[in-house]
Amino acid sequence: MRALIGLHDALFDRLATVGDWLMPLFARFVFAATLLVYYWASAVTKLGDGILGILSPSVGAYAQIFPRQFEAVGYDSSQLTLFHWAVVTAGTLAEFILPALIVIGLATRLAALGMIGFVLVQSLTDYYGHGLTDPATVGRWFDRLPDGVLLDQRLFWVFLLTFIMVRGAGVFSIDAALRRRTSPLAA
């Protein structure tokens, strides 16, 4: 029995060592495979016309981020304030930049923290702003049904992003290359 336990421990200790470099890389891959294009596609819908479309958000941008306020002004974005424009522009930029930083592994921990905040704001906007309060859409934890968009699905997103924030991008990243280049041992 001791030999079996020893074999088990040796195998999984080795796996844990491999996991030190594999898991951050795999977490970034999972993020890229599942959420990168989702956020970039969402950001594209917020761009206005022309080369400087990022600075003149689309009507859809205001409808997505400030649904109730936008409706209150009769869907006329010129009646919204500089604050609304700044939030929409910053949100659009964040949807492009933060996922890209995570995938390439640059400022990864800060980008993951920013994405966690983004997911929380997105979820609150969906619930309060867009009225996604249907129990099937919201979901419930510990209810045997894993398909609620707001609570179940986004909890997985936040877990993935928290893992990346805590563990970093791993050895195959720009963060690691910069760290190796600037470490005292490199000199």
Contact map, one row per residue, 1 for C-alpha under 8 A:
1111100000000000000000000000000000000000000000000000000000000000000000000000000000000000000000000000000000000000000000000000000000000000000000000000000000000000000000000000000000000000000
1111110000000000000000000000000000000000000000000000000000000000000000000000000000000000000000000000000000000000000000000000000000000000000000000000000000000000000000000000000000000000000
1111111000000000000000000000000000000000000000000000000000000000000000000000000000000000000000000000000000000000000000000000000000000000000000000000000000000000000000000000000000000000000
1111111100000000000000000000000000000000000000000000000000000000000000000000000000000000000000000000000000000000000000000000000000000000000000000000000000000000000000000000000000000000000
1111111110000000000000000000000000000000000000000000000000000000000000000000000000000000000000000000000000000000000000000000000000000000000000000000000000000000000000000000000000000000000
0111111111000000000000000000000000000000000000000000000000000000000000000000000000000000000000000000000000000000000000000000000000000000000000000000000000000000000000000000000000000000000
0011111111100000000000000000000000000000000000000000000000000000000000000000000000000000000000000000000000000000000000000000000000000000000000000000000000000000000000000000000000000000000
0001111111110000000000000000000000000000000000000000000000000000000000000000000000000000000000000000000000000000000000000000000000000000000000000000000000000000000000000000000000000000000
0000111111111000000000000000000000000000000000000000000000000000000000000000000000000000000000000000000000000000000000000000000000000000000000000000000000000000000000000000000000000000000
0000011111111100000000000000000000000000000000000000000000000000000000000000000000000000000000000000000000000000000000000000000000000000000000000000000000000000000000000000000000000000000
0000001111111110000000000000000000000000000000000000000000000000000000000000000000000000000000000000000000000000000000000000000000000000000000000000000000000000000000000000000000000000000
0000000111111111000000000000000000000000000000000000000000000000000000000000000000000000000000000000000000000000000000000000000000000000000000000000000000000000000000000000000000000000000
0000000011111111100000000000000000000000000000000000000000000000000000000000000000000000000000000000000000000000000000000000000000000000000000000000000000000000000000000000000000000000000
0000000001111111110000000000000000000000000000000000000000000000000000000000000000000000000000000000000000000000000000000000000000000000000000000000000000000000000000000000000000000000000
0000000000111111111000000000000000000000000000000000000000000000000000000000000000000000000000000000000000000000000000000000000000000000000000000000000000000000000000000000000000000000000
0000000000011111111100000000000000000000000000000000000000000000000000000000000000000000000000000000000000000000000000000000000000000000000000000000000000000000000000000000000000000000000
0000000000001111111110000000000000000000000000000000000000000000000000000000000000000000000000000000000000000000000000000000000000000000000000000000000000000000000000000000000000000000000
0000000000000111111111000000000000000000000000000000000000000000000000000000000000000000000000000000000000000000000000000000000000000000000000000000000000000000000000000000000000000000000
0000000000000011111111100000000000000000000000000000000000000000000000000000000000000000000000000000000000000000000000000000000000000000000000000000000000000000000000000000000000000000000
0000000000000001111111110000000000000000000000000000000000000000000000000000000000000000000000000000000000000000000000000000000000000000000000000000000000000000000000000100000000000000000
0000000000000000111111111000000000000000000000000000000000000000000000000000000000000000000000000000000000000000000000000000000000000000000000000000000000000000000000000111000000000000000
0000000000000000011111111100000000000000000000000000000000000000000000000000000000000000000000000000000000000000000000000000000000000000000000000000000000000000000000000100000000000000000
0000000000000000001111111110000000000000000000000000000000000000000000000000000000000000000000000000000000000000000000000000000000000000000000000000000000000000000000000100000000000000000
0000000000000000000111111111000000000000000000000000000000000000000000000000000000000000000000000000000000000000000000000000000000000000000000000000000000000000001100111100000000000000000
0000000000000000000011111111100000000000000000000000000000000000000000000000000000000000000000000000000000000000000000000000000000000000000000000000000000000000000000001111000000000000000
0000000000000000000001111111110000000000000000000000000000000000000000000000000000000000000000000000000000000000000000000000000000000000000000000000000000000000000000000000000000000000000
0000000000000000000000111111111000000000000000000000000000000000000000000000000000000000000000000000000000000000000000000000000000000000000000000000000000000001001100000000000000000000000
0000000000000000000000011111111100000000000000000000000000000000000000000000000000000000000000000000011000000000000000000000000000000000000000000000000000000000000100001000000000000000000
0000000000000000000000001111111110000000000000000000000000000000000000000000000000000000000000000000001000000000000000000000000000000000000000000000000000000000000000000000000000000000000
0000000000000000000000000111111111100000000000000000000000000000000000000000000000000000000000000000000000000000000000000000000000000000000000000000000000000000000000000000000000000000000
0000000000000000000000000011111111110000000000000000000000000000000000000000000000000000000000000000001000000000000000000000000000000000000000000000000000000001000000000000000000000000000
0000000000000000000000000001111111111000000000000000000000000000000000000000000000000000000000000010001000000000000000000000000000000000000000000000000000000000000000000000000000000000000
0000000000000000000000000000111111111000000000000000000000000000000000000000000000000000000000000000000000000000000000000000000000000000000000000000000000000000000000000000000000000000000
0000000000000000000000000000011111111100000000000000000000000000000000000000000000000000000000000000000000000000000000000000000000000000000000000000000000000000000000000000000000000000000
0000000000000000000000000000011111111110000000000000000000000000000000000000000000000000000000000010000000000000000000000000000000000000000000000000000000000000000000000000000000000000000
0000000000000000000000000000001111111111000000000000000000000000000000000000000000000000000000000011000000000000000000000000000000000000000000000000000000000000000000000000000000000000000
0000000000000000000000000000000111111111100000000000000000000000000000000000000000000000000000000000000000000000000000000000000000000000000000000000000000000000000000000000000000000000000
0000000000000000000000000000000001111111110000000000000000000000000000000000000000000000000000000000000000000000000000000000000000000000000000000000000000000000000000000000000000000000000
0000000000000000000000000000000000111111111000000000000000000000000000000000000000000000000000110010000000000000000000000000000000000000000000000000000000000000000000000000000000000000000
0000000000000000000000000000000000011111111100000000000000000000000000000000000000000000000000110000000000000000000000000000000000000000000000000000000000000000000000000000000000000000000
0000000000000000000000000000000000001111111110000000000000000000000000000000000000000000000000000000000000000000000000000000000000000000000000000000000000000000000000000000000000000000000
0000000000000000000000000000000000000111111111000000000000000000000000000000000000000000000000100000000000000000000000000000000000000000000000000000000000000000000000000000000000000000000
0000000000000000000000000000000000000011111111100000000000000000000000000000000000000000000110110000000000000000000000000000000000000000000000000000000000000000000000000000000000000000000
0000000000000000000000000000000000000001111111100000000000000000000000000000000000000000000000000000000000000000000000000000000000000000000000000000000000000000000000000000000000000000000
0000000000000000000000000000000000000000111111100000000001011000000000000000000000000000000000000000000000000000000000000000000000000000000000000000000000000000000000000000000000000000000
0000000000000000000000000000000000000000011111110000010011111100000000000000000000000000000100000000000000000000000000000000000000000000000000000000000000000000000000000000000000000000000
0000000000000000000000000000000000000000001111111000111111001000000000000000000000000000000100000000000000000000000000000000000000000000000000000000000000000000000000000000000000000000000
0000000000000000000000000000000000000000000001111101111111000000000000000000000000000000000000000000000000000000000000000000000000000000000000000000000000000000000000000000000000000000000
0000000000000000000000000000000000000000000000111111100101000000000000000000000000000000000000000000000000000000000000000000000000000000000000000000000000000000000000000000000000000000000
0000000000000000000000000000000000000000000000011111100000000000000000000000000000000000000000000000000000000000000000000000000000000000000000000000000000000000000000000000000000000000000
0000000000000000000000000000000000000000000000001111110000000000000000000000000000000000000000000000000000000000000000000000000000000000000000000000000000000000000000000000000000000000000
0000000000000000000000000000000000000000000000011111111100000000000000000000000000000000000000000000000000000000000000000000000000000000000000000000000000000000000000000000000000000000000
0000000000000000000000000000000000000000000000111111111111000000000000000000000000000000000000000000000000000000000000000000000000000000000000000000000000000000000000000000000000000000000
0000000000000000000000000000000000000000000001110011111110000000000000000000000000000000100110000000000000000000000000000000000000000000000000000000000000000000000000000000000000000000000
0000000000000000000000000000000000000000000000110001111110000000000000000000000000000000100000000000000000000000000000000000000000000000000000000000000000000000000000000000000000000000000
0000000000000000000000000000000000000000000000111001111111000000000000000000000000000000000000000000000000000000000000000000000000000000000000000000000000000000000000000000000000000000000
0000000000000000000000000000000000000000000001110000111111111100000000000000000000001001100000000000000000000000000000000000000000000000000000000000000000000000000000000000000000000000000
0000000000000000000000000000000000000000000011111000100111111100000000000000000000000000000000000000000000000000000000000000000000000000000000000000000000000000000000000000000000000000000
0000000000000000000000000000000000000000000001000000000011111110000000000010100000000000000000000000000000000000000000000000000000000000000000000000000000000000000000000000000000000000000
0000000000000000000000000000000000000000000011000000000011111111000000000000000000000000000000000000000000000000000000000000000000000000000000000000000000000000000000000000000000000000000
0000000000000000000000000000000000000000000011100000000011111111100000000000000000000001000000000000000000000000000000000000000000000000000000000000000000000000000000000000000000000000000
0000000000000000000000000000000000000000000001000000000011111111111001000000100000010001000000000000000000000000000000000000000000000000000000000000000000000000000000000000000000000000000
0000000000000000000000000000000000000000000000000000000000111111111101100010000000000000000000000000000000000000000000000000000000000000000000000000000000000000000000000000000000000000000
0000000000000000000000000000000000000000000000000000000000011111111000000000000000000000000000000000000000000000000000000000000000000000000000000000000000000000000000000000000000000000000
0000000000000000000000000000000000000000000000000000000000001111111000000000000000000001000000000000000000000000000000000000100000000000000000000000000000000000000000000000000000000000000
0000000000000000000000000000000000000000000000000000000000000111111111000000000000010000000000000000000000000000000000000000100010000000000000000000000000000000000000000000000000000000000
0000000000000000000000000000000000000000000000000000000000000111111111100000000000000000000000000000000000000000000000000000000011000000000000000000000000000000000000000000000000000000000
0000000000000000000000000000000000000000000000000000000000000010011111110000000000000000000000000000000000000000000000000000000011000000000000000000000000000000000000000000000000000000000
0000000000000000000000000000000000000000000000000000000000000000011111111000000000000000000000000000000000000000000000000000000000000000000000000000000000000000000000000000000000000000000
0000000000000000000000000000000000000000000000000000000000000110011111111111100100000000000000000000000000000000000000000000000000000000000000000000000000000000000000000000000000000000000
0000000000000000000000000000000000000000000000000000000000000010001111111110000000000000000000000000000000000000000000000000000000000000000000000000000000000000000000000000000000000000000
0000000000000000000000000000000000000000000000000000000000000000000111111110000000000000000000000000000000000000000000000000000000000000000000000000000000000000000000000000000000000000000
0000000000000000000000000000000000000000000000000000000000000000000011111111101100000000000000000000000000000000000000000000000000000000000000000000000000000000000000000000000000000000000
0000000000000000000000000000000000000000000000000000000000000000000001111111000000000000000000000000000000000000000000000000000000000000000000000000000000000000000000000000000000000000000
0000000000000000000000000000000000000000000000000000000000100010000001111111100000000000000000000000000000000000000000000000000000000000000000000000000000000000000000000000000000000000000
0000000000000000000000000000000000000000000000000000000000000000000001001111111100000000000000000000000000000000000000000000000000000000000000000000000000000000000000000000000000000000000
0000000000000000000000000000000000000000000000000000000000100100000001001011111100000000000000000000000000000000000000000000000000000000000000000000000000000000000000000000000000000000000
0000000000000000000000000000000000000000000000000000000000000000000000000001111110000000000000000000000000000000000000000000000000000000000000000000000000000000000000000000000000000000000
0000000000000000000000000000000000000000000000000000000000000000000000001001111110000000000000000000000000000000000000000000000000000000000000000000000000000000000000000000000000000000000
0000000000000000000000000000000000000000000000000000000000000000000001001001111111011000000000000000000000000000000000000000000000000000000000000000000000000000000000000000000000000000000
0000000000000000000000000000000000000000000000000000000000000000000000000000011111111000000000000000000000000000000000000000000000000000000000000000000000000000000000000000000000000000000
0000000000000000000000000000000000000000000000000000000000000000000000000000000111111100000000000000000000000000000000000000000000000000000000000000000000000000000000000000000000000000000
0000000000000000000000000000000000000000000000000000000000000000000000000000000011111110000000000000000000000000000000000000000000000000000000000000000000000000000000000000000000000000000
0000000000000000000000000000000000000000000000000000000000000100010000000000000111111111000000000000000000000000000000000000000000000000000000000000000000000000000000000000000000000000000
0000000000000000000000000000000000000000000000000000000010000000000000000000000111111111100000000000000000000000000000000000000000000000000000000000000000000000000000000000000000000000000
0000000000000000000000000000000000000000000000000000000000000000000000000000000001111111110000000000000000000000000000000000000000000000000000000000000000000000000000000000000000000000000
0000000000000000000000000000000000000000000000000000000000000000000000000000000000111111111000000000000000000000000000000000000000000000000000000000000000000000000000000000000000000000000
0000000000000000000000000000000000000000000000000000000010001100100000000000000000011111111100000000000000000000000000000000000000000000000000000000000000000000000000000000000000000000000
0000000000000000000000000000000000000000000000000000011010000000000000000000000000001111111110000000000000000000000000000000000000000000000000000000000000000000000000000000000000000000000
0000000000000000000000000000000000000000000000000000000000000000000000000000000000000111111111000000000000000000000000000000000000000000000000000000000000000000000000000000000000000000000
0000000000000000000000000000000000000000000000000000000000000000000000000000000000000011111111100000000000000000000000000000000000000000000000000000000000000000000000000000000000000000000
0000000000000000000000000000000000000000001001100000010000000000000000000000000000000001111111110000000000000000000000000000000000000000000000000000000000000000000000000000000000000000000
0000000000000000000000000000000000000000001000000000010000000000000000000000000000000000111111111000000000000000000000000000000000000000000000000000000000000000000000000000000000000000000
0000000000000000000000000000000000000000000000000000000000000000000000000000000000000000011111111110000000000000000000000000000000000000000000000000000000000000000000000000000000000000000
0000000000000000000000000000000000000011011000000000000000000000000000000000000000000000001111111110000000000000000000000000000000000000000000000000000000000000000000000000000000000000000
0000000000000000000000000000000000000011001000000000000000000000000000000000000000000000000111111111000000000000000000000000000000000000000000000000000000000000000000000000000000000000000
0000000000000000000000000000000000000000000000000000000000000000000000000000000000000000000011111111100000000000000000000000000000000000000000000000000000000000000000000000000000000000000
0000000000000000000000000000000000000000000000000000000000000000000000000000000000000000000001111111110000000011011000000000000000000000000000000000000000000000000000000000000000000000000
0000000000000000000000000000000100110010000000000000000000000000000000000000000000000000000001111111111000000010001000000000000000000000000000000000000000000000000000000000000000000000000
0000000000000000000000000000000000010000000000000000000000000000000000000000000000000000000000011111111100000000000000000000000000000000000000000000000000000000000000000000000000000000000
0000000000000000000000000000000000000000000000000000000000000000000000000000000000000000000000001111111111110010000000000000000000000000000000000000000000000000000000000000000000000000000
0000000000000000000000000001000000000000000000000000000000000000000000000000000000000000000000000111111111111011000000000000000000000000000000000000000000000000000000001000000000000000000
0000000000000000000000000001101100000000000000000000000000000000000000000000000000000000000000000011111110000000000000000000000000000000000000000000000000000000000000000000000000000000000
0000000000000000000000000000000000000000000000000000000000000000000000000000000000000000000000000001111111000000000000000000000000000000000000000000000000000000000000000000110000000000000
0000000000000000000000000000000000000000000000000000000000000000000000000000000000000000000000000000111111110000000000000000000000000000000000000000000000000000000000001101111000000000000
0000000000000000000000000000000000000000000000000000000000000000000000000000000000000000000000000000110111110000000000000000000000000000000000000000000000000000000000001000111000000000000
0000000000000000000000000000000000000000000000000000000000000000000000000000000000000000000000000000110011111110000000000000000000000000000000000000000000000000000000000000001000000000000
0000000000000000000000000000000000000000000000000000000000000000000000000000000000000000000000000000110011111111000000000000000000000000000000000000000000000000000110011000001000000000000
0000000000000000000000000000000000000000000000000000000000000000000000000000000000000000000000000000010000111111100000000000000000000000000000000000000000000000000111011000000000000000000
0000000000000000000000000000000000000000000000000000000000000000000000000000000000000000000000000000000000111111110000000000000000000000000000000000000000000000000010000000000000000000000
0000000000000000000000000000000000000000000000000000000000000000000000000000000000000000000000000110110000111111111000000000000000000000000000000000000000000000000010000000000000000000000
0000000000000000000000000000000000000000000000000000000000000000000000000000000000000000000000000100010000011111111100000000000000000000000000000000000000000000110110000000000000000000000
0000000000000000000000000000000000000000000000000000000000000000000000000000000000000000000000000000000000001111111110000000000000000000000000000000000000000000110010000000000000000000000
0000000000000000000000000000000000000000000000000000000000000000000000000000000000000000000000000100000000000111111111000000000000000000000000000000000000000000000000000000000000000000000
0000000000000000000000000000000000000000000000000000000000000000000000000000000000000000000000000110000000000011111111100000000000000000000000000000000000000000100000000000000000000000000
0000000000000000000000000000000000000000000000000000000000000000000000000000000000000000000000000000000000000001111111110000000000000000000000000000000000000100110000000000000000000000000
0000000000000000000000000000000000000000000000000000000000000000000000000000000000000000000000000000000000000000111111111000000000000000000000000000000000000000000000000000000000000000000
0000000000000000000000000000000000000000000000000000000000000000000000000000000000000000000000000000000000000000011111111100000000000000000000000000000000000000000000000000000000000000000
0000000000000000000000000000000000000000000000000000000000000000000000000000000000000000000000000000000000000000001111111110000000000000000000000000000001001100000000000000000000000000000
0000000000000000000000000000000000000000000000000000000000000000000000000000000000000000000000000000000000000000000111111111000000000000000000000000000000000000000000000000000000000000000
0000000000000000000000000000000000000000000000000000000000000000000000000000000000000000000000000000000000000000000011111111100000000000000000000000000000000000000000000000000000000000000
0000000000000000000000000000000000000000000000000000000000000000000000000000000000000000000000000000000000000000000001111111110000000000000000000000000000000000000000000000000000000000000
0000000000000000000000000000000000000000000000000000000000000000000000000000000000000000000000000000000000000000000000111111111000000000000000000000010001000000000000000000000000000000000
0000000000000000000000000000000000000000000000000000000000000000000000000000000000000000000000000000000000000000000000011111111110000000000000000000000000000000000000000000000000000000000
0000000000000000000000000000000000000000000000000000000000000000110000000000000000000000000000000000000000000000000000001111111111000000000000000000000000000000000000000000000000000000000
0000000000000000000000000000000000000000000000000000000000000000000000000000000000000000000000000000000000000000000000000111111111110000000000000000000000000000000000000000000000000000000
0000000000000000000000000000000000000000000000000000000000000000000000000000000000000000000000000000000000000000000000000011111111111000010000000000000000000000000000000000000000000000000
0000000000000000000000000000000000000000000000000000000000000000000000000000000000000000000000000000000000000000000000000001111111111000000000000000000000000000000000000000000000000000000
0000000000000000000000000000000000000000000000000000000000000000011100000000000000000000000000000000000000000000000000000001111111100000000000000000000000000000000000000000000000000000000
0000000000000000000000000000000000000000000000000000000000000000001100000000000000000000000000000000000000000000000000000000111111110000000000000000000000000000000000000000000000000000000
0000000000000000000000000000000000000000000000000000000000000000000000000000000000000000000000000000000000000000000000000000011111111000000000000000000000000000000000000000000000000000000
0000000000000000000000000000000000000000000000000000000000000000000000000000000000000000000000000000000000000000000000000000011101111100110000000000000000000000000000000000000000000000000
0000000000000000000000000000000000000000000000000000000000000000000000000000000000000000000000000000000000000000000000000000001100111110110000000000000000000000000000000000000000000000000
0000000000000000000000000000000000000000000000000000000000000000000000000000000000000000000000000000000000000000000000000000000000011111110000000000000000000000000000000000000000000000000
0000000000000000000000000000000000000000000000000000000000000000000000000000000000000000000000000000000000000000000000000000000000001111111100000001000000000000000000000000000000000000000
0000000000000000000000000000000000000000000000000000000000000000000000000000000000000000000000000000000000000000000000000000000000000111111000000011000000000000000000000000000000000000000
0000000000000000000000000000000000000000000000000000000000000000000000000000000000000000000000000000000000000000000000000000000000011111111000000011110000000000000000000000000000000000000
0000000000000000000000000000000000000000000000000000000000000000000000000000000000000000000000000000000000000000000000000000001000011111111100000001111100000000000000000000000000000000000
0000000000000000000000000000000000000000000000000000000000000000000000000000000000000000000000000000000000000000000000000000000000000011111110001111111100000000000000000000000000000000000
0000000000000000000000000000000000000000000000000000000000000000000000000000000000000000000000000000000000000000000000000000000000000010011111101001001100000000000000000000000000000000000
0000000000000000000000000000000000000000000000000000000000000000000000000000000000000000000000000000000000000000000000000000000000000000001111110000001100000000000000000000000000000000000
0000000000000000000000000000000000000000000000000000000000000000000000000000000000000000000000000000000000000000000000000000000000000000000111111000000000000000000000000000000000000000000
0000000000000000000000000000000000000000000000000000000000000000000000000000000000000000000000000000000000000000000000000000000000000000000111111100000000000000000000000000000000000000000
0000000000000000000000000000000000000000000000000000000000000000000000000000000000000000000000000000000000000000000000000000000000000000000011111100000000000000000000000000000000000000000
0000000000000000000000000000000000000000000000000000000000000000000000000000000000000000000000000000000000000000000000000000000000000000001101111111000000000000000000000000000000000000000
0000000000000000000000000000000000000000000000000000000000000000000000000000000000000000000000000000000000000000000000000000000000000000001000111111000110000000000000000000000000000000000
0000000000000000000000000000000000000000000000000000000000000000000000000000000000000000000000000000000000000000000000000000000000000001101000001111100110000000000000000000000000000000000
0000000000000000000000000000000000000000000000000000000000000000000000000000000000000000000000000000000000000000000000000000000000000011111100001111111110000000000000000000000000000000000
0000000000000000000000000000000000000000000000000000000000000000000000000000000000000000000000000000000000000000000000000000000000000000111000000011111111000000000000000000000000000000000
0000000000000000000000000000000000000000000000000000000000000000000000000000000000000000000000000000000000000000000000000010000000000000111000000001111111100000000000000000000000000000000
0000000000000000000000000000000000000000000000000000000000000000000000000000000000000000000000000000000000000000000000000000000000000000011110000001111111100000000000000000000000000000000
0000000000000000000000000000000000000000000000000000000000000000000000000000000000000000000000000000000000000000000000000000000000000000011110000111111111110000000000000000000000000000000
0000000000000000000000000000000000000000000000000000000000000000000000000000000000000000000000000000000000000000000000000000000000000000000000000111111111111000000000000000000000000000000
0000000000000000000000000000000000000000000000000000000000000000000000000000000000000000000000000000000000000000000000100010000000000000000000000000111111111100000000000000000000000000000
0000000000000000000000000000000000000000000000000000000000000000000000000000000000000000000000000000000000000000000000000000000000000000000000000000011111111110000000000000000000000000000
0000000000000000000000000000000000000000000000000000000000000000000000000000000000000000000000000000000000000000000000000000000000000000000000000000000111111111000000000000000000000000000
0000000000000000000000000000000000000000000000000000000000000000000000000000000000000000000000000000000000000000000000100000000000000000000000000000000011111111100000000000000000000000000
0000000000000000000000000000000000000000000000000000000000000000000000000000000000000000000000000000000000000000000100100000000000000000000000000000000001111111110000000000000000000000000
0000000000000000000000000000000000000000000000000000000000000000000000000000000000000000000000000000000000000000000000000000000000000000000000000000000000111111111000000000000000000000000
0000000000000000000000000010001000000000000000000000000000000000000000000000000000000000000000000000000000000000000000000000000000000000000000000000000000011111111100000000000000000000000
0000000000000000000000000000000000000000000000000000000000000000000000000000000000000000000000000000000000000001101100000000000000000000000000000000000000001111111110000000000000000000000
0000000000000000000000000000000000000000000000000000000000000000000000000000000000000000000000000000000000000001100100000000000000000000000000000000000000000111111111000000000000000000000
0000000000000000000000010010000000000000000000000000000000000000000000000000000000000000000000000000000000000000000000000000000000000000000000000000000000000011111111110000000000000000000
0000000000000000000000010011000000000000000000000000000000000000000000000000000000000000000000000000000000011001000000000000000000000000000000000000000000000001111111111000000000000000000
0000000000000000000000000000000000000000000000000000000000000000000000000000000000000000000000000000000000011111100000000000000000000000000000000000000000000000111111110000000000000000000
0000000000000000000000000000000000000000000000000000000000000000000000000000000000000000000000000000000000001000000000000000000000000000000000000000000000000000011111110000000000000000000
0000000000000000000000010000000000000000000000000000000000000000000000000000000000000000000000000000000000000000000000000000000000000000000000000000000000000000001111111100000000000000000
0000000000000000000000010000000000000000000000000000000000000000000000000000000000000000000000000000000000011000000000000000000000000000000000000000000000000000001111111100000000000000000
0000000000000000000000011001000000000000000000000000000000000000000000000000000000000000000000000000010011011000000000000000000000000000000000000000000000000000000100111111101100000000000
0000000000000000000111111000000000000000000000000000000000000000000000000000000000000000000000000000000010000000000000000000000000000000000000000000000000000000000000111111101100000000000
0000000000000000000010001000000000000000000000000000000000000000000000000000000000000000000000000000000000000000000000000000000000000000000000000000000000000000000000001111100110000000000
0000000000000000000010001000000000000000000000000000000000000000000000000000000000000000000000000000000010000000000000000000000000000000000000000000000000000000000000001111110110000000000
0000000000000000000000000000000000000000000000000000000000000000000000000000000000000000000000000000000111000000000000000000000000000000000000000000000000000000000000001111111110000000000
0000000000000000000000000000000000000000000000000000000000000000000000000000000000000000000000000000000111000000000000000000000000000000000000000000000000000000000000000001111111000000000
0000000000000000000000000000000000000000000000000000000000000000000000000000000000000000000000000000000011110000000000000000000000000000000000000000000000000000000000001100111111100000000
0000000000000000000000000000000000000000000000000000000000000000000000000000000000000000000000000000000000000000000000000000000000000000000000000000000000000000000000001111111111110000000
0000000000000000000000000000000000000000000000000000000000000000000000000000000000000000000000000000000000000000000000000000000000000000000000000000000000000000000000000011111111111000000
0000000000000000000000000000000000000000000000000000000000000000000000000000000000000000000000000000000000000000000000000000000000000000000000000000000000000000000000000000011111111100000
0000000000000000000000000000000000000000000000000000000000000000000000000000000000000000000000000000000000000000000000000000000000000000000000000000000000000000000000000000001111111110000
0000000000000000000000000000000000000000000000000000000000000000000000000000000000000000000000000000000000000000000000000000000000000000000000000000000000000000000000000000000111111110010
0000000000000000000000000000000000000000000000000000000000000000000000000000000000000000000000000000000000000000000000000000000000000000000000000000000000000000000000000000000011111110010
0000000000000000000000000000000000000000000000000000000000000000000000000000000000000000000000000000000000000000000000000000000000000000000000000000000000000000000000000000000001111111010
0000000000000000000000000000000000000000000000000000000000000000000000000000000000000000000000000000000000000000000000000000000000000000000000000000000000000000000000000000000000111111111
0000000000000000000000000000000000000000000000000000000000000000000000000000000000000000000000000000000000000000000000000000000000000000000000000000000000000000000000000000000000000111111
0000000000000000000000000000000000000000000000000000000000000000000000000000000000000000000000000000000000000000000000000000000000000000000000000000000000000000000000000000000000000011111
0000000000000000000000000000000000000000000000000000000000000000000000000000000000000000000000000000000000000000000000000000000000000000000000000000000000000000000000000000000000011111111
0000000000000000000000000000000000000000000000000000000000000000000000000000000000000000000000000000000000000000000000000000000000000000000000000000000000000000000000000000000000000011111
